[in-house]
């Protein structure tokens, strides 16, 4: 993009980065919105979240990496912090409708952590692993604790 185009629309680099991060947030929101099962109280929330994460990470990895670079740029650029927080708050609000606010925040943290591990280690996304980890926070319908066969008991997992 020519410099003249960016300076015409954005007064500062922070303004440009805020717009880019906001657009990235909207992209993830569209992925989440495409999964109405996330709001269905009968759906297996850990499995649905693992599936959404798989679709997001299974797409253009370069785009996901760029989104995380913008997200993490908020560490050094305070102007980006409110927009970075919007992503976590938006996903947290969606999940709080299925859980409670504290569990929703924990789910967002786990989703973030899994994404960062996959991106930083350049390993394939493991949907079953993600489902199991998420199920430790939110049991699947019809189970007491969400852990499947072969899972470690809580004392051994810790």
Residue, then its C-alpha position, 0 to 999 in steps of 0.5 A: x500500500x502506498x504511504x500516501x494512502x495510509x497517511x491520508x486515512x490514518x494520522x498515526x501508525x497507532x491509528x493504522x494498527x488499531x484499525x488492523x487489530x479491530x478488523x482481525x477481531x471482527x474476523x475471529x468474531x465471524x468465525x465464532x458467529x458461524x457456530x451457533x452451537x456455541x450458544x446452544x445449551x445442549x451442545x458440547x461446548x468444549x468440542x465446539x470450541x475445539x472445532x472453532x479453534x481448529x477451523x481458525x488455525x486450519x485456515x491461512x496460518x499467515x493471517x492468524x500469525x499476523x493477528x497475534x502479532x497485532x494482538x501482542x503489539x499491545x504490550x508495547x503500544x498502549x493505544x492497542x490495549x483497549x482493542x486487544x481487550x475487546x477481543x477477550x471481552x467479546x469472546x468471554x461475553x459469548x462464553x459467559x452465556x454458557x458458563x459463568x464469567x470466571x470460567x469464561x475468562x479461563x476458557x479465553x485464556x486456554x484458547x489463547x494459550x493453545x493458539x500461541x503454542x501451535x503458532x510458536x512451535x509450528x506444530x499441527x493443531x490437535x483438536x482432541x487435546x484442545x477438547x480435553x483441556x477445555x472439558x476440564x473447565x467445562x464438562x461436556x453434557x451428560x458427564x460429571x467432569x468432562x474427561x474422556x476415557x484414558x484421561x488422567x485423574x485430577x491429582x495426576x494431571x495437576 
